Amino acid sequence: MPGKKHIDITKLSRPIQQMPDFVEEALLENELMESYYQRPAYQQNDYIGWINRAKQKATKQKRLDQMLEELRRGGVYMKMDHPPSRQPS
């Protein structure tokens, strides 16, 4: 499937989350797939699990929008400072 890459999940302690089609489509549409895959495996997995745990469609969309904005902006992960992902100034 386009856009899918292998991530090293061998060190993850949480259950591995599969990326839903709507998340993949949003990443591709917003040209953020590379930014997503530059994040550590635990962050990729946490983002997907967090989005999928939402019960309501509106909440899933809100969480997806937050992830996309954080990837676009860089330097932030789940509203926390994340220096390794900062965009060059």
N, C-alpha and C positions, 0 to 999 in steps of 0.2 A: 504494500500500500504506500502511495507517495507520502513523503514526509516522515515516515516511521523510521526510527533509528534504534539500534540496540543500546540500551543503557546498562551499566554494570550494577546489577541488583543484588550481587552476592553478599554485600555488607548491610543490606537493609533489614531491619528487624520487624518492620510493620508489613502487613499483607501487601502484596504487589497489586497496584491498581492498573487496569487496562484503560487506555485513553478512549473515551467515547467519540463517536464520529463528529458530534457537534462541537467538541473541543478542538479536534484536529482541524475541522473546517474553519473555525474562528482563528486559529493560529496561522493557517495558510492564508486566509483572507486578509489578515492584518500584517502579514509578512513577519511574523514573530516566532516561527518554528525554530529558527537557528538560535534565537535568544533563549527559548525554552530549553533546547538541548544543551546549551552552554551552562545551564544551572546544574548543580549536583543532583545525583539520582534521587536522594531523599527529598529534595525540594520538588522535583518533577512528580514523584509519587504522592507527596503530601498535597500538592495543588489538586491533582486529579481526585484523590480521596475526599478532600474537603468539598470540592464541587459536587461530587457524586452523592455525598451524604445529605445534601439538601433535599428536603421532601417536596418543596414547591418549585415549579418551573421558574417563577420569578426570582427565587433565592438562588437557584442554580445560575441564572443569568447574571445576577448581581455579583456572585463569586467569580464567575468567568470574567466579567468585566474588570474586576479588581485584579485578577491574575494578569490579564492582557495589559492593563495600565502599568502594573509593576514591572512586567517584562519590557514594555516600551520605555519606561522611565529609567530602569536600572537602579542599582543601589538600595533596593528595598525588597524584602521578602515577608509576606504576611504582615504588612505594615510596620516591619522592624527594619532597622538599618542593616544593610548587607553590602559592605564595601567591595567584596570581590566582583559584584555584578554592576558596579558603577560604570556609566558610559563615559568615554573620554570627553574631556571638556574642550 
